[in-house]
Amino acid sequence: MSVRRFQTGLLSTIFMHLKSFGLTVRGVCTPGFACHGCPAATFACPIGTLSTGIGVRTIPIVALGTIILTGLLFGRLICGFICPSGWFQDLVFRGRIKRFKLPSWTRYGKYAVLFILVILIPMIFQFKPSGGYVEVKMVDRIMRGDSLESIVDVTNLGYESISNVHLIPVWLDKKTKKEVSRENVITISKQIQRGQTVEEKIIVPYQLDDYDFVVFSPQSEMNQSYPFFFCNVCPTGTLTATVPRLFGKQNVVTFNIWLAVFVLCVVLIFVCLFSRFFCRVLCPLGACFGLLSRFSVLRIQCDTSLCTECGICDRVCPVELDVRKEVSSSECILCGDCKKGCKAKGFKWKIG
Protein backbone atom coordinates (compact mmCIF):
# COMPACT_ATOMS: atom_id res chain seq x y z
CA MET A 1 0.00 0.00 0.00
CA SER A 2 1.42 3.36 -1.06
CA VAL A 3 1.90 6.20 1.41
CA ARG A 4 -0.78 8.23 -0.36
CA ARG A 5 -3.34 5.44 -0.12
CA PHE A 6 -2.47 4.88 3.53
CA GLN A 7 -2.92 8.57 4.32
CA THR A 8 -6.20 9.00 2.45
CA GLY A 9 -7.56 5.77 3.93
CA LEU A 10 -6.63 6.86 7.44
CA LEU A 11 -8.13 10.32 7.02
CA SER A 12 -11.37 9.02 5.51
CA THR A 13 -11.70 6.40 8.26
CA ILE A 14 -11.32 9.11 10.92
CA PHE A 15 -13.75 11.41 9.11
CA MET A 16 -16.38 8.65 8.94
CA HIS A 17 -16.11 8.08 12.71
CA LEU A 18 -16.43 11.50 14.34
CA LYS A 19 -19.63 11.04 16.34
CA SER A 20 -17.59 10.95 19.54
CA PHE A 21 -16.61 14.56 18.75
CA GLY A 22 -20.20 15.63 18.18
CA LEU A 23 -20.32 15.31 14.38
CA THR A 24 -23.08 13.08 13.08
CA VAL A 25 -24.99 13.37 9.79
CA ARG A 26 -27.10 10.21 9.63
CA GLY A 27 -29.22 11.61 6.80
CA VAL A 28 -26.19 11.35 4.48
CA CYS A 29 -24.63 8.09 3.29
CA THR A 30 -20.87 7.63 3.23
CA PRO A 31 -19.44 6.48 -0.13
CA GLY A 32 -17.25 3.93 1.69
CA PHE A 33 -18.22 0.81 3.62
CA ALA A 34 -18.72 1.91 7.25
CA CYS A 35 -21.52 0.68 9.54
CA HIS A 36 -23.84 3.38 10.91
CA GLY A 37 -24.45 1.11 13.90
CA CYS A 38 -20.92 1.88 15.08
CA PRO A 39 -21.03 4.13 18.19
CA ALA A 40 -18.60 6.53 16.50
CA ALA A 41 -20.16 6.56 12.98
CA THR A 42 -20.61 9.97 11.38
CA PHE A 43 -22.73 8.97 8.38
CA ALA A 44 -25.18 6.25 7.36
CA CYS A 45 -24.04 3.12 5.53
CA PRO A 46 -25.32 3.02 1.92
CA ILE A 47 -25.75 -0.76 1.92
CA GLY A 48 -27.52 -0.81 5.29
CA THR A 49 -29.80 2.02 4.16
CA LEU A 50 -30.49 0.29 0.83
CA SER A 51 -31.31 -3.03 2.50
CA THR A 52 -33.51 -1.34 5.11
CA GLY A 53 -35.41 0.59 2.44
CA ILE A 54 -36.11 -2.61 0.54
CA GLY A 55 -37.16 -4.34 3.77
CA VAL A 56 -39.74 -1.68 4.67
CA ARG A 57 -40.98 -1.22 1.08
CA THR A 58 -39.62 2.28 0.49
CA ILE A 59 -37.25 3.70 -2.12
CA PRO A 60 -33.94 4.56 -0.40
CA ILE A 61 -33.23 7.62 -2.56
CA VAL A 62 -30.24 8.85 -0.55
CA ALA A 63 -28.49 5.46 -0.61
CA LEU A 64 -29.20 4.85 -4.30
CA GLY A 65 -28.14 8.38 -5.19
CA THR A 66 -24.87 8.05 -3.27
CA ILE A 67 -24.01 4.69 -4.84
CA ILE A 68 -24.94 5.66 -8.41
CA LEU A 69 -23.32 9.10 -8.37
CA THR A 70 -20.12 7.83 -6.74
CA GLY A 71 -19.90 4.85 -9.06
CA LEU A 72 -20.44 6.89 -12.22
CA LEU A 73 -17.87 9.49 -11.22
CA PHE A 74 -15.13 7.40 -9.64
CA GLY A 75 -15.88 3.73 -10.31
CA ARG A 76 -14.09 1.66 -7.68
CA LEU A 77 -11.60 4.38 -6.76
CA ILE A 78 -13.46 4.58 -3.43
CA CYS A 79 -12.44 0.97 -2.72
CA GLY A 80 -8.78 1.80 -3.28
CA PHE A 81 -8.50 5.11 -1.44
CA ILE A 82 -11.53 5.95 0.74
CA CYS A 83 -13.20 2.81 2.11
CA PRO A 84 -12.30 2.07 5.77
CA SER A 85 -12.86 -1.66 5.23
CA GLY A 86 -10.41 -1.72 2.31
CA TRP A 87 -7.87 0.30 4.28
CA PHE A 88 -8.14 -2.09 7.22
CA GLN A 89 -7.66 -5.12 4.95
CA ASP A 90 -4.51 -3.60 3.43
CA LEU A 91 -3.09 -3.07 6.92
CA VAL A 92 -3.90 -6.62 8.04
CA PHE A 93 -2.54 -8.25 4.88
CA ARG A 94 0.80 -6.49 5.28
CA GLY A 95 1.41 -8.78 8.24
CA ARG A 96 0.67 -11.98 6.32
CA ILE A 97 2.79 -15.09 6.79
CA LYS A 98 2.37 -16.38 3.25
CA ARG A 99 0.60 -14.99 0.21
CA PHE A 100 -2.14 -17.09 -1.40
CA LYS A 101 -3.98 -16.32 -4.63
CA LEU A 102 -7.73 -16.46 -4.99
CA PRO A 103 -9.31 -18.30 -7.95
CA SER A 104 -10.77 -15.80 -10.41
CA TRP A 105 -14.29 -17.23 -10.09
CA THR A 106 -14.51 -16.08 -6.45
CA ARG A 107 -14.96 -12.49 -7.66
CA TYR A 108 -18.60 -13.29 -8.46
CA GLY A 109 -19.34 -13.96 -4.79
CA LYS A 110 -19.93 -10.28 -4.02
CA TYR A 111 -22.63 -10.07 -6.71
CA ALA A 112 -24.39 -13.05 -5.11
CA VAL A 113 -24.17 -11.31 -1.71
CA LEU A 114 -25.62 -8.12 -3.20
CA PHE A 115 -28.49 -9.87 -4.95
CA ILE A 116 -29.39 -12.42 -2.26
CA LEU A 117 -28.58 -10.86 1.14
CA VAL A 118 -29.02 -7.16 0.37
CA ILE A 119 -31.91 -7.23 -2.11
CA LEU A 120 -33.74 -10.56 -2.37
CA ILE A 121 -34.06 -11.65 1.27
CA PRO A 122 -35.26 -8.23 2.56
CA MET A 123 -37.67 -8.11 -0.38
CA ILE A 124 -39.14 -11.53 0.39
CA PHE A 125 -39.07 -11.65 4.19
CA GLN A 126 -39.25 -7.88 4.88
CA PHE A 127 -38.33 -6.33 8.19
CA LYS A 128 -40.88 -7.21 10.81
CA PRO A 129 -41.32 -4.14 13.02
CA SER A 130 -43.63 -4.79 15.95
CA GLY A 131 -46.61 -2.50 15.56
CA GLY A 132 -45.14 -0.66 12.62
CA TYR A 133 -42.05 1.45 12.02
CA VAL A 134 -42.16 5.17 12.73
CA GLU A 135 -39.83 8.16 12.71
CA VAL A 136 -40.19 10.81 15.41
CA LYS A 137 -38.89 14.34 14.78
CA MET A 138 -39.02 17.28 17.19
CA VAL A 139 -40.44 20.25 15.29
CA ASP A 140 -40.77 22.98 17.92
CA ARG A 141 -40.51 23.63 21.66
CA ILE A 142 -42.23 26.54 23.43
CA MET A 143 -42.12 27.58 27.10
CA ARG A 144 -45.58 28.26 28.55
CA GLY A 145 -45.25 29.23 32.21
CA ASP A 146 -43.86 26.25 34.12
CA SER A 147 -44.56 23.87 31.26
CA LEU A 148 -42.75 22.93 28.06
CA GLU A 149 -44.92 22.50 24.99
CA SER A 150 -43.32 20.38 22.28
CA ILE A 151 -44.54 19.65 18.75
CA VAL A 152 -43.35 16.39 17.18
CA ASP A 153 -43.94 14.89 13.75
CA VAL A 154 -44.56 11.14 13.65
CA THR A 155 -44.09 9.52 10.24
CA ASN A 156 -45.11 5.98 9.36
CA LEU A 157 -42.15 4.54 7.42
CA GLY A 158 -43.50 1.00 7.43
CA TYR A 159 -45.34 -0.89 4.73
CA GLU A 160 -48.81 -0.92 6.36
CA SER A 161 -51.04 1.46 8.31
CA ILE A 162 -50.58 1.52 12.11
CA SER A 163 -52.34 2.79 15.20
CA ASN A 164 -51.62 3.07 18.94
CA VAL A 165 -48.12 4.48 18.42
CA HIS A 166 -46.38 5.01 21.75
CA LEU A 167 -44.31 8.15 22.41
CA ILE A 168 -41.96 8.36 25.38
CA PRO A 169 -40.86 11.85 26.52
CA VAL A 170 -37.41 11.71 28.13
CA TRP A 171 -35.07 14.19 29.85
CA LEU A 172 -31.37 13.74 29.10
CA ASP A 173 -28.33 15.22 30.78
CA LYS A 174 -26.85 17.71 28.28
CA LYS A 175 -23.26 16.67 28.95
CA THR A 176 -23.47 12.89 29.28
CA LYS A 177 -26.62 12.39 27.14
CA LYS A 178 -27.78 9.84 29.71
CA GLU A 179 -31.43 9.54 30.69
CA VAL A 180 -32.34 11.44 33.84
CA SER A 181 -36.09 10.91 33.93
CA ARG A 182 -39.03 10.17 31.68
CA GLU A 183 -42.62 11.34 31.53
CA ASN A 184 -45.77 9.28 31.09
CA VAL A 185 -46.12 7.37 27.84
CA ILE A 186 -48.31 9.08 25.26
CA THR A 187 -50.35 6.97 22.84
CA ILE A 188 -51.52 8.15 19.42
CA SER A 189 -54.68 6.12 18.97
CA LYS A 190 -55.63 7.29 15.48
CA GLN A 191 -54.55 5.32 12.45
CA ILE A 192 -51.49 6.52 10.54
CA GLN A 193 -51.32 5.46 6.92
CA ARG A 194 -48.16 4.30 5.21
CA GLY A 195 -45.98 7.36 4.49
CA GLN A 196 -48.31 9.68 6.43
CA THR A 197 -47.00 12.20 8.96
CA VAL A 198 -49.11 13.34 11.91
CA GLU A 199 -48.39 16.15 14.35
CA GLU A 200 -48.62 15.58 18.09
CA LYS A 201 -48.49 18.17 20.88
CA ILE A 202 -46.78 17.13 24.12
CA ILE A 203 -46.94 19.26 27.28
CA VAL A 204 -44.73 18.36 30.25
CA PRO A 205 -43.53 20.16 33.42
CA TYR A 206 -40.33 22.08 32.61
CA GLN A 207 -37.12 20.86 34.23
CA LEU A 208 -33.66 22.37 34.59
CA ASP A 209 -31.76 23.99 31.72
CA ASP A 210 -29.07 21.31 32.19
CA TYR A 211 -31.42 18.77 30.64
CA ASP A 212 -32.42 18.12 27.03
CA PHE A 213 -35.97 17.07 26.21
CA VAL A 214 -36.38 14.37 23.55
CA VAL A 215 -39.20 12.12 22.40
CA PHE A 216 -38.75 8.63 21.00
CA SER A 217 -40.92 5.63 20.19
CA PRO A 218 -40.31 1.91 20.82
CA GLN A 219 -41.71 1.47 17.30
CA SER A 220 -38.79 3.39 15.79
CA GLU A 221 -36.65 0.25 15.94
CA MET A 222 -37.11 -2.61 13.51
CA ASN A 223 -36.74 -6.26 14.38
CA GLN A 224 -34.63 -7.95 11.72
CA SER A 225 -35.78 -11.34 12.93
CA TYR A 226 -34.49 -13.34 9.97
CA PRO A 227 -30.77 -13.98 10.64
CA PHE A 228 -29.51 -13.65 7.07
CA PHE A 229 -30.26 -10.01 6.36
CA PHE A 230 -26.87 -8.70 5.27
CA CYS A 231 -26.58 -6.27 8.19
CA ASN A 232 -26.96 -9.17 10.62
CA VAL A 233 -23.86 -10.94 9.29
CA CYS A 234 -21.84 -7.98 7.94
CA PRO A 235 -18.23 -8.35 9.16
CA THR A 236 -17.70 -4.58 9.22
CA GLY A 237 -20.85 -4.05 11.27
CA THR A 238 -19.94 -6.86 13.65
CA LEU A 239 -16.42 -5.53 14.19
CA THR A 240 -17.38 -1.87 14.69
CA ALA A 241 -20.90 -2.10 16.15
CA THR A 242 -21.73 -5.53 17.62
CA VAL A 243 -18.40 -6.25 19.33
CA PRO A 244 -18.25 -2.85 21.09
CA ARG A 245 -21.79 -3.42 22.40
CA LEU A 246 -20.73 -6.79 23.80
CA PHE A 247 -18.23 -4.95 25.98
CA GLY A 248 -20.77 -2.26 26.82
CA LYS A 249 -24.41 -2.54 27.84
CA GLN A 250 -25.19 -5.58 25.69
CA ASN A 251 -25.76 -8.50 28.06
CA VAL A 252 -27.86 -10.85 25.93
CA VAL A 253 -25.95 -12.87 23.33
CA THR A 254 -28.45 -14.15 20.79
CA PHE A 255 -28.05 -16.63 17.94
CA ASN A 256 -27.76 -13.71 15.50
CA ILE A 257 -24.82 -12.31 17.46
CA TRP A 258 -23.06 -15.67 17.63
CA LEU A 259 -23.57 -16.08 13.89
CA ALA A 260 -22.22 -12.59 13.17
CA VAL A 261 -19.13 -13.14 15.34
CA PHE A 262 -18.49 -16.50 13.65
CA VAL A 263 -18.73 -14.90 10.19
CA LEU A 264 -16.39 -12.11 11.32
CA CYS A 265 -13.78 -14.60 12.58
CA VAL A 266 -13.88 -16.58 9.33
CA VAL A 267 -13.57 -13.44 7.23
CA LEU A 268 -10.64 -12.14 9.33
CA ILE A 269 -8.80 -15.43 8.81
CA PHE A 270 -9.26 -15.19 5.05
CA VAL A 271 -8.30 -11.49 5.07
CA CYS A 272 -4.97 -12.50 6.60
CA LEU A 273 -4.42 -15.15 3.92
CA PHE A 274 -5.72 -13.42 0.79
CA SER A 275 -5.19 -9.83 -0.35
CA ARG A 276 -8.39 -7.77 -0.09
CA PHE A 277 -10.51 -10.91 0.47
CA PHE A 278 -13.67 -9.11 1.62
CA CYS A 279 -13.49 -6.51 -1.19
CA ARG A 280 -13.03 -9.11 -3.89
CA VAL A 281 -15.38 -11.86 -2.72
CA LEU A 282 -18.06 -10.53 -0.36
CA CYS A 283 -18.45 -6.74 -0.47
CA PRO A 284 -21.86 -5.72 -1.90
CA LEU A 285 -20.82 -2.07 -2.16
CA GLY A 286 -17.84 -3.12 -4.27
CA ALA A 287 -20.28 -5.09 -6.43
CA CYS A 288 -22.40 -1.94 -6.94
CA PHE A 289 -19.37 0.14 -7.88
CA GLY A 290 -18.12 -2.70 -10.10
CA LEU A 291 -21.36 -2.68 -12.09
CA LEU A 292 -21.09 1.09 -12.55
CA SER A 293 -17.34 1.29 -13.13
CA ARG A 294 -17.58 0.57 -16.87
CA PHE A 295 -19.44 3.89 -17.20
CA SER A 296 -17.27 5.86 -14.76
CA VAL A 297 -15.65 9.17 -15.66
CA LEU A 298 -12.32 8.45 -13.97
CA ARG A 299 -10.21 5.61 -15.36
CA ILE A 300 -6.65 4.34 -15.74
CA GLN A 301 -5.51 3.73 -19.29
CA CYS A 302 -2.80 1.27 -20.34
CA ASP A 303 -0.63 1.95 -23.40
CA THR A 304 0.31 -1.61 -24.40
CA SER A 305 2.75 -0.32 -27.00
CA LEU A 306 5.06 0.73 -24.17
CA CYS A 307 4.79 -2.59 -22.31
CA THR A 308 8.07 -4.48 -21.78
CA GLU A 309 6.35 -7.61 -20.39
CA CYS A 310 8.16 -7.20 -17.06
CA GLY A 311 5.05 -8.22 -15.06
CA ILE A 312 5.59 -5.66 -12.30
CA CYS A 313 2.03 -4.34 -12.67
CA ASP A 314 0.59 -7.80 -12.04
CA ARG A 315 2.80 -8.39 -9.00
CA VAL A 316 1.92 -5.11 -7.27
CA CYS A 317 -1.84 -5.28 -7.96
CA PRO A 318 -3.64 -5.75 -4.60
CA VAL A 319 -6.60 -7.48 -6.26
CA GLU A 320 -4.40 -9.75 -8.41
CA LEU A 321 -5.63 -8.75 -11.86
CA ASP A 322 -4.14 -9.40 -15.25
CA VAL A 323 -3.56 -5.68 -15.20
CA ARG A 324 -2.91 -4.95 -18.86
CA LYS A 325 -6.23 -6.60 -19.75
CA GLU A 326 -8.31 -5.72 -16.69
CA VAL A 327 -7.19 -2.24 -15.65
CA SER A 328 -10.28 -0.03 -15.06
CA SER A 329 -12.48 -3.14 -15.24
CA SER A 330 -15.21 -3.92 -12.71
CA GLU A 331 -12.58 -5.58 -10.48
CA CYS A 332 -10.00 -2.78 -10.65
CA ILE A 333 -9.98 -0.56 -7.54
CA LEU A 334 -8.03 2.23 -9.31
CA CYS A 335 -5.38 2.23 -6.60
CA GLY A 336 -2.70 3.34 -9.05
CA ASP A 337 -0.12 0.81 -7.82
CA CYS A 338 0.37 -0.42 -11.38
CA LYS A 339 1.01 3.12 -12.60
CA LYS A 340 3.50 3.73 -9.82
CA GLY A 341 5.33 0.45 -10.42
CA CYS A 342 5.52 0.64 -14.23
CA LYS A 343 9.04 1.70 -15.26
CA ALA A 344 7.93 2.17 -18.86
CA LYS A 345 5.31 4.75 -17.81
CA GLY A 346 2.65 2.79 -19.67
CA PHE A 347 -0.27 3.78 -17.39
CA LYS A 348 -1.95 7.14 -17.05
CA TRP A 349 -5.08 8.60 -15.49
CA LYS A 350 -7.88 9.42 -17.88
CA ILE A 351 -11.06 11.46 -17.45
CA GLY A 352 -13.98 10.68 -19.71
N, C-alpha and C positions, 0 to 999 in steps of 0.2 A: 504494500500500500504506500503510495507516494505521500510526501509530507503535505501537499496541498489537499489531497483527499482526506488525510487524517484530520487536518485542521478544520475543513468545512464540515466533516462528519461530526466532530466534537462540538463545534459551535451550533450546528443545527440540533443536535441531541440536547444540548443545554437549553436552547431557545424553545424547544418543544416540551420542556419540563420546568416551567417557571411558576407554577401555581403556588409553590412554597413562598415565593416572593411577592405574591399578590396578583400575578398576571394570569388571567384565565379567560379564554375566548371560546367557550364551548359551542358557539353558533357557527364557528369556522372550522373546516376540516384541514388537517395538516396534509401536505402532499406526500409525506413519508409514512412509514408504518410505525405508529406509536399508539398504544392503547389509551383511550380516554378514561379508562377505569383506574389508571395509575394515579396515586394520590398527588403526584407532582405534575400531572399532564396539563399543558396549556391549552391545547386544541382538541377537537374531536377526531376520532379515527375514521377515515373515509370508508373502510371496509366494514367496521362495526356499525356505522351510520347507514350504509347501504343495506346490510343484512337486516338491521332493525326496521328500516322502512319497508322492506319486502315483507317482513314478518307481521307488520301491523297494517298492511295493505295501503301504504301511502307511497308517494313518489319522492324519494330522497334527493331533492333538487340540488342541495348544497354538495352532497357527496358525489353525485354524478357529475356536476359541474366541475368540481375540483379534479376528479379523475380524468375527465375528457379534456379539459383545458390544459392540464399539466402534461398529459400524454401527447397531445397534438403539438405542443410547443417544444417539449424536451425529450419525448420518448422515455427511455429508461435511464436517462441521466440522473434522475432522482435516486435510483437504486445505487448508483456508483458514488454519489457525492453527498446526498442529503439524508437518506434514510437511516435512522438510528439502528434498526435491526441489521442492515447491511454493514454499517460501521462496526457494530459489536462482533459480527461474524468475522470480519477481517482481523480484528484484534485477537480473537480466540484462535483463529487458524494460524496466526504467526507462531503460536507456541506448539504447533503440531509435532508429533513424533515422526510420522511418516506420511507422505502425501499419497493419496489414492485418487483415482480418476473415476468419475461417475459415467455410467453408460449414457449415451446420447438420448435414449428413449425416456429417461427419467425426467427430462425437461417438460414433458407433457403432464406431469403430476399436478403442477400448479393450476393448470386449466381445469383439471378434474375437481380440485379443491374449490376453485371459484364457482364452477357450475353446480356442484353437488352441495357443498357445505354452506356457501354464501348465498346462493340463489334458490336452488331447488328445494332443499329441506325447509328453510323458512317459508317458502311459498306454499308447500304442501301442509306442513304441520302448524305453521303460524306461531306467533308468540301467544301465550295463554295468560293474559293479565287477569287477575281476579277482580271481577266487577268492572272491568274496563281499564283504559289507560288514559290518564289525563295529564295536562300540563297546567301548572299554577303559576301565574305571573302577578307580582304586585304592581298595580297601576298607580295608586296614589295613597298618601297618608296625610290626614288632617287632624290637628289637635282641636278638640272641642271640650273646653273646661278641663276636667280631670280624666277625660277619656281620649282614646286614640281611635279615630275612624279610618279604616283601611278599605280600599277598593281593590279587589283581585279579579283577574280574568281567569276563568277555568275553561280549558279547551279539551274537547274529546278527540284524542289522537288515535283512538282504537278503530276497529273495523265494524263496530255495531253500536247502536244507541245504548246509553247507560242512564241509571238513576241512582239516587241515594249515594252521591259522592261525598266522602268525608273530608273535611278540612280541619287541620290541626294548627291553631295559632301557637307560636312558640317564641319565647324570649331567649336571645343568645347573648353571651358576653361578647362585647365588641372586640376585645383583644384575643381571647382564646377561641372564639366561635363555638364554645361549648354551651349546651342547653342549660339554662338557669331555671326556667319554669315554663309551664304550658297552660293555656286556657282550655275551657271546655270545647269538646269536639263539636263542630258545626256540620250539619248534614244538608246537602242540597237535594231535596226530594224530587224536584221536577226532572223530567227526562231531557237528556242532552243528546242531540243527534250526532252522528259521526261527522267530525270536522267543525261542529258548532262551538262557539265561544259564548259563555254566559258570564255576566258580571254579578259579583256577590259583595255585599257590604258587611264588614266585620267591625264591631265596636267592642273594645276591651278597655279595662282600667289602665291608665298610663303608668309605666314604671320608670325607672331611672334612665338618665341619658346615657349611662354606660352600657345599656342593653340595646340590641337590635331586635326588631320585631319582624318575624318571617312567618309565612304560612305554607304548609306543605300538605300533601295528600298521600295516604298509604297506597292509593291507586296510581301514583306516578311512577311506580316501579313495576316492571314486567317480570313475569316468571318464565324464564326460558327452560321449561321443564324437560324438553327433549335434550339429551346430553350431547348430541352431535351438531348443534348449531356451531358455526365456526368459532364464535367468540368464547364458547365454553371450552374449547380445546386449543385455542390460539396460544402458541408458545410465548409470544411477546406479551400477551395479556397476562398469562400465568406468571411469568417472570417479574413483571413490573406492577401488577395489580393484585393477583391472588396471593402470591407468596408474602408480600408485605402485610396483607391482612391477616395471614396466618400467625404472624408475629405481633399483631396488634390486637384488635377487639374480636377478631374472628375466633370463635371457640367451638364451632360445629363443622366437622370435616365430613362433607357429603361425598357420595359416589362421584358426582361431577368434579369435585375438587381433586379427588384421588386420580381420576382419569386425566385431568388437565396436567397434574404434576408428573404423571407417568409419561404423557406425550412430551412434555418439556424435557424430561431426562433423556428420552430417546433422541429427540432432536439435537440436544446439546452434545451427545456422544457423536452423532453424525456430523455436526458442525466442526467438531475437532478433527474428524477424519477426512472430510471432503470440503474443499474450498467453496464458500458461499452455498452450503447445502440448502438452507431454508429458502434463499432467494431463487435458486434454480429449480427446486423440486416442489415446494409447498406454498410459496407466497402468492396469494390471490391478487394482491395489489401489483406485484410484478407481472402477473398474467394480464391484468388490465392494461398496464403500460406497454406490455409486449404486443398486444393486439393493436394498439394505437401507434406504436413506434414506426411502422412502415409509412405513416402519413406525417410524421413529426417534422418540424421545421429544422431542428438542430440535428446534425448528423456528422459522422466521421467518414471521410472518403479515402479509399486506398488506390494509389496509383501503381498498378501491378507492373507497369513498365520499368519502375525503379527497383522492383523487388530483386534481391540477391539470393533468395531461398535460404537465408540464414536460420529461419525458424524462431528468432527471438520473440516475435510478436505472439506466437502461439505459446511459448514458454511463460511469458509474463502475464498472459490473460487470466484474470481471477475466475472467470467462468468457463475456461477451457474450451474456447471456440477454435474452429479452423478460421483464424482471423481474416485472412485475405478473402475468404468467401463469405464470412458471416458478420463482418464488421457492420454496425448499424442495423443488424437484423433484430428480430423480436427477442433474441437472447442476449444481445450486446447491451451492457450497462453503461456504455459511453464513458468509461473511467479514464480513457486516454493513456493507459499504460502501454498499449501497443505503439502509439505515436511517440511516447517518450523513449521507448526502447529501440525504435527503428533507427539504425545508423544511416540508412539510405534516405531518410526523410520522406518515406513513401506515404505517410498518413497526414491528413490535414482536416481541420474543422471546416464544416460547410453549413451554410444557412440557406434553407430553401430546397 
